[in-house]
Structures are given as structure tokens and as C-alpha cells.
Amino acid sequence: MTARTFRLDPNPEGMTPSEFTSPSSFTTGNKTEMNLYTYAAEDESLLSGIWECAPAREDYPEGYPVHEMMHIISGSVTLTHPDGRSETFTAGDTFFIPKGSPCTWENTETMRKFYMIAA
């Protein structure tokens, strides 16, 4: 993707189905997942985009696979840590998960986020 300045649109055209979430992780009959990359470094070490996912729960006991900063556009997500502490992020919240952080990710409603990932 060519480097350029761009505006992140919370309701962009061109989102396409994606398969980042395991089909077994969806918690309802809705298994819709959409993504739009807004930037990808040639080696994919840095990715930015918009992602939307139906209700899902994923466990990361060995740690979150990437460094990721997120801004919730709609919906919410709850991260539960191994010590039982949980944090819920809703529309308007921005947060960061460092690579290797063990957690459980659960969005109980369809959520949409901006993200920036560093592999």
C-alpha cells in the first residue's frame, strides 16, 4: 500500500469479510466479521484499519499475539486478565494491549474499532 496521509472514517465504504476470528469463537449465530486496511507496511509489520465483529469470545492464555492500539467506534469489549480483573471499553475509549499480555477478549454485541497493530 502506498504511504499517504488519510482520514480514518468510522463508516467507510469498502469493508470486506475477514477471518481473523476463529468460527468457534463467535457466541451467537451471527458470525459476521469485516475489515478494511487503511495502511499496511510492505512487510506488514505495521497495520492500520477498521474492524467490525459480531459477538465473540477469544482466550489468549499465552498472550495477545501483537501490540495493538484500538479506539472503539461502536459497541464494547471486555478484557479479563488472569488475576480476574476485567476492564470494559466502550464507544469513544482508546486503549492498548501489549504483545504477550494474557487475557480473554469478549464483545457481547457487534463492535467496531479503529486499530493500529505492530507485529
N, C-alpha and C positions, 0 to 999 in steps of 0.2 A: 504494500500500500504506500502511496506517495505521501511524504511528510507534508503537512499543511496545517494551518490553523483552522479550527472548526468549532462550531457551537454544538453543545450537547442538547438535543431536542428530546424532551421526555415522551413525546408521541411521534416517533419518526416513521416515515414510510420505509419499506424495505426490510422489516424484520422477517427472519426466516426460521423455520423449525430447527431446533438444535437438540443434541442428545448428550448434554453434559451430565444430566441427572439419570441415574440408573432407573429403568422402568419399575423395579421393585421398591423404589424409594417414594413413589407417589402414594399419597394416603387417601385419595378419593379416586373415583372413576375417571376424573379429568387428568390426563397426562400431557397437557399442553405445555410446551417449553419453547420459547422464542428468543432469538439473539440477533443483534446487529453489531458487528465490529465497526467502531469508528476510527480505530487506529490499531495497526499491528506492525511491530518492528519486523524487519526482514527475517530475523532468526526467531521470532515470536517470543522473545524474552520479555517483551512489554506489550500488553494488550489493553485496549480500552473499548468500552461499548455499553450497550444497553441490553439487559437480560430480563426476561419475564418467565415466571414459573408457577404452575398450579401447585396446590398444597403438596408438600413433600417433607420427608424427614431423612437426613443423612447423618450417619455416625462417622466421625473421624478420630478413632481411638489412637491411631498412630500419628495424628497431626494433620492439620489443614495442608493441602498439597502445594499452595502458592502463597505469596504475600499478596493481599488484596485489600484495597480501599474501596468502600462502597458508599453510595448515597441512595437511600430508599426514596423512590418516587411515589409508590403506592403500595398498600399492604403492609405487612410486618414480618419480621423474622425473630425467633428467639434462639439465642446461643446458650447452651448449657455446658458448663465446664465440669471436669472430672470431680471437683470438690462439691458439686451440686448447685453451685451458684449459677444463676441464669440472668441474662440480660436480654431485654426485648427492644428492638429498634423498629421505629415506625416512620411513616412518611415524613421527610424533612431531616431525618437523622443521617449523619455521616459517621462511619466507623471503619476501623482497620483490624484485620486478622493477620498476625504474623504467620509465616510458613512454619509448620511444625506444631502449632497450637492444637492440642487435643480438644475436641468439642463435639457437640451434637447440634446440627442445624435443623430448625423446624419452622417452616412457614405454614400456618394453618389456613391461609387464604392466598389467593393468587397475589404475588408480589412482583413489582418491577423495580429495577435498580440501575443506576449508572455504576460502572466498575472500572477500576484500573488494576491490572494484575501484573506483578513482576514474578517471573518464574525463578 
